[in-house]
């Protein structure tokens, strides 16, 4: 389920389990169907600050790949720097 921030200010959306979703103005985020029934979230939807949709979001098509959108990983697995040579 997608939710969209319709207000002109960033929102901190309370989710079940003490988690929060931070949404900037006009931004969309995804929450579970269970989270949509969470009372503080229902209150934000009823006030008009958030809207919900079914989640069939289609990203807008682009003319080509942007420079930072490669499918491969830039960095290797572990995150630790591999060192070589005498220590």
Secondary structure as the mmCIF struct_conf table of DSSP 4:
data_model
#
loop_
_struct_conf.conf_type_id
_struct_conf.id
_struct_conf.beg_label_comp_id
_struct_conf.beg_label_asym_id
_struct_conf.beg_label_seq_id
_struct_conf.end_label_comp_id
_struct_conf.end_label_asym_id
_struct_conf.end_label_seq_id
STRN STRN1 UNK A 2 UNK A 5
BEND BEND1 UNK A 7 UNK A 9
STRN STRN2 UNK A 11 UNK A 14
HELX_RH_3T_P HELX_RH_3T_P1 UNK A 16 UNK A 18
STRN STRN3 UNK A 20 UNK A 23
TURN_TY1_P TURN_TY1_P1 UNK A 25 UNK A 26
STRN STRN4 UNK A 28 UNK A 30
HELX_RH_AL_P HELX_RH_AL_P1 UNK A 33 UNK A 36
TURN_TY1_P TURN_TY1_P2 UNK A 37 UNK A 37
HELX_RH_AL_P HELX_RH_AL_P2 UNK A 39 UNK A 47
TURN_TY1_P TURN_TY1_P3 UNK A 48 UNK A 48
BEND BEND2 UNK A 49 UNK A 49
STRN STRN5 UNK A 50 UNK A 53
BEND BEND3 UNK A 55 UNK A 55
HELX_LH_PP_P HELX_LH_PP_P1 UNK A 59 UNK A 61
BEND BEND4 UNK A 63 UNK A 64
TURN_TY1_P TURN_TY1_P4 UNK A 67 UNK A 68
BEND BEND5 UNK A 71 UNK A 72
BEND BEND6 UNK A 74 UNK A 75
BEND BEND7 UNK A 77 UNK A 78
BEND BEND8 UNK A 80 UNK A 80
HELX_LH_PP_P HELX_LH_PP_P2 UNK A 81 UNK A 82
BEND BEND9 UNK A 85 UNK A 85
#
